[in-house]
Each structure stands twice: as C-alpha cells, then as structure tokens.
Amino acid sequence: MTSFSEIPDLDADQFQRFAKLIHEKAHIHLKDHKITLLSNRLRKRLRALSLGSYDEYFRYINDEATAQKEMVHFLEAVTTNESYFWRTTQNFEALKRYVLPDLVKEHRGSKLKFWSAGCSTGEEPYNLAIEIVESMKNLGHFEWELLGSDISTRVVDFARTGIYSGRKIERIPENILRRYFRKLEDQDAYQVRQDLREKIKFDVENLFEAMHPGMHCIFCRNVMIYFNRADQEKLVNRFHEMLVKGGYLFIGHAESLQMLDTPFATRPTEEGVLYQKKS
Ligand SMILES: C[S@@+](CC[C@H](N)C(=O)[O-])C[C@H]1O[C@@H](n2cnc3c(N)ncnc32)[C@H](O)[C@@H]1O
C-alpha cells in the first residue's frame, strides 16, 4: 500500500479542477505555481479521510452526502492565515491621527461600526479594538462595535479564544500587553482582556456573500492579494456600498486600488494612502 507521503503532486488537470472549485467557493485565485503547495495541503485531507487519490477526494468533496462537512476542512486547507499584532502599524497610526477624529466628529452621538473582513486568527480586530479604546483618551468616549469575519471556521474559533503567544505578540508594546492582556498561568501565552473579547462579534462568512451595511470603517488587509483583479474590483465595490458616506477602507501594504475601477476617493498621508467613500 502506498503511504500518503508517496502520493505524487496533483497533475495539471487535477490542479485545474481543484483551483476552479476553490475559486467558486472562496474566490481565491490559485496560480499554477501553487501546485506543490496545494498538493501538500490536500495530502493531509487524504490522510485524514484515508482516501488513496486526489480523484477520490474530488468525488468526496462533490458528493452531496459529504460535501458540506468536508468543505469546512477544504477551505481551511486552502486558505493562508498568517497574522500577528502590530502588523503594518502605519494603518493604525492613520486610524488614530485622521480617521477616528474625523469619524467621531462627523458621527457624534452614533455608534461607530468597524469590520475586520478576513480577520484570520483575530489579531487584527483585537489590535483595532485596542486602538479604539486607546483613542478615547484624546477623543472622549464614543459608542462602537466591531465585527471580525473569516471564511475559515478554524481561525474564527481560534480568534474567539483570544489566546496568543510567540511571534504573534512579540511586537506588542509592553505597556499595551500589560493593560489589555493577562498572562495565562503556567503557560507562555497571553489572553486578551475579557471585556474586549466580549465586545467583538466573530462570524464565519464568505466576503463575497457577507452584507453589513452602515459600516464606518472596514479593514480588509492582506486578503485581496489572493483574488484576481475582477474579484478584487467586485469586493471593493461591495465594501463601498456597505460603508456610510465618509467611511474608510484599509487594505494591506502590498495591495492597491490603483488599477481597479472603484468610486473610492484617495487621500495621501504620511502613513500611506487613505481610501474614503465620498459619494
Ligand atoms: C493572510 S490572512 C489576513 C489576516 C489579517 N487581515 C491580517 O492582515 O493580518 C487572509 C485571510 O483571508 C481569509 N479569506 C480568504 N478568502 C476569503 C473569503 N472569500 N471570505 C472570507 N475570508 C477569506 C483567509 O481565510 C485568511 O484568514
């Protein structure tokens, strides 16, 4: 019997079939050179299910009896979830310097709504929550709510625990770590303060199906790099619809709206370009 590590990489046809399915379900666009990466990730599913070939797995994931349950694992296997606290701090600097003062002034008396779209294991929404709370020292108290969402069930479950260690937290300033986290006994790990954990709503959802109108600020960083240009445009225009007039979109440092046909207005700042809904 062949061991799982002996199963060769997907052939070109098999890769195309899986890539098409991944695009259909998550809009993730896998380039041809990802064939080894995808083979390695799917091999783990073959092992977990004791299936002997990718073709068998393709039938399994398309079989009405097993598709729904397996899709959760499939999407987990094909998404890349790297995240950590204090990632691209220029975004948070811009948030504190321009965006929050602007939103608080323009929407005085209303609850400000934030969304971390593609939140992975939760570092981004918790980081955002910390910056919001910190900003109240200067801006005074305001009401807010925050949604964190991702297509992968595993990372959303992880995010809900709010427990982090190692590289994920190494950039957090000491005073912030002390104020917003508690060290877990006998573990080299920290948990986000309970009141912040309770403040954030986490959901499993596909960004191309999610509909959250009335947002004041959307963070969707390091997610669009996995989509092709047409899907990036579709998504950015959906975000535009879901933002209130004057609302802001934050994207990752390797991402840009420059080549996309979108109505966002741009505002250059020392911390990078801000994207704002003007109309
Ligand atoms: C690299 S992580 C980015 C995490 C965080 N935004 C950051 O910048 O640290 C990308 C996340 O996007 C999620 N994702 C990819 N396609 C998605 C989709 N169609 N709907 C929702 N989430 C998606 C993945 O599951 C993954 O957790």
The ligand as a MOL file (V3000), in Angstrom:
LIG
                    3D

  0  0  0     0  0            999 V3000
M  V30 BEGIN CTAB
M  V30 COUNTS 27 29 0 0 0
M  V30 BEGIN ATOM
M  V30 1 C -3.3470 36.4380 5.3830 0
M  V30 2 S -4.8600 36.4260 6.2800 0 CHG=1
M  V30 3 C -5.0070 38.1570 6.7040 0
M  V30 4 C -5.3940 38.3470 8.1430 0
M  V30 5 C -5.4570 39.8080 8.6210 0
M  V30 6 N -6.3880 40.5830 7.8360 0
M  V30 7 C -4.0880 40.4450 8.5970 0
M  V30 8 O -3.8150 41.2810 7.7420 0
M  V30 9 O -3.2710 40.0860 9.4510 0 CHG=-1
M  V30 10 C -6.0850 36.2520 4.9630 0
M  V30 11 C -7.4190 35.7320 5.4860 0
M  V30 12 O -8.4240 35.9200 4.4850 0
M  V30 13 C -9.3530 34.8560 4.5800 0
M  V30 14 N -10.1260 34.7300 3.3410 0
M  V30 15 C -9.6880 34.3670 2.1080 0
M  V30 16 N -10.7100 34.3400 1.2350 0
M  V30 17 C -11.8250 34.7040 1.9130 0
M  V30 18 C -13.1890 34.8780 1.5550 0
M  V30 19 N -13.6270 34.6790 0.3050 0
M  V30 20 N -14.0520 35.2600 2.5180 0
M  V30 21 C -13.6340 35.4900 3.7910 0
M  V30 22 N -12.3490 35.3480 4.1870 0
M  V30 23 C -11.4510 34.9600 3.2640 0
M  V30 24 C -8.4650 33.6470 4.8590 0
M  V30 25 O -9.1770 32.5730 5.4530 0
M  V30 26 C -7.3990 34.2570 5.7860 0
M  V30 27 O -7.6710 34.0120 7.1420 0
M  V30 END ATOM
M  V30 BEGIN BOND
M  V30 1 1 1 2
M  V30 2 1 2 3
M  V30 3 1 2 10
M  V30 4 1 3 4
M  V30 5 1 4 5
M  V30 6 1 5 6
M  V30 7 1 5 7
M  V30 8 2 7 8
M  V30 9 1 7 9
M  V30 10 1 10 11
M  V30 11 1 11 12
M  V30 12 1 11 26
M  V30 13 1 12 13
M  V30 14 1 13 14
M  V30 15 1 13 24
M  V30 16 1 14 15
M  V30 17 1 14 23
M  V30 18 2 15 16
M  V30 19 1 16 17
M  V30 20 1 17 18
M  V30 21 2 17 23
M  V30 22 1 18 19
M  V30 23 2 18 20
M  V30 24 1 20 21
M  V30 25 2 21 22
M  V30 26 1 22 23
M  V30 27 1 24 25
M  V30 28 1 24 26
M  V30 29 1 26 27
M  V30 END BOND
M  V30 END CTAB
M  END
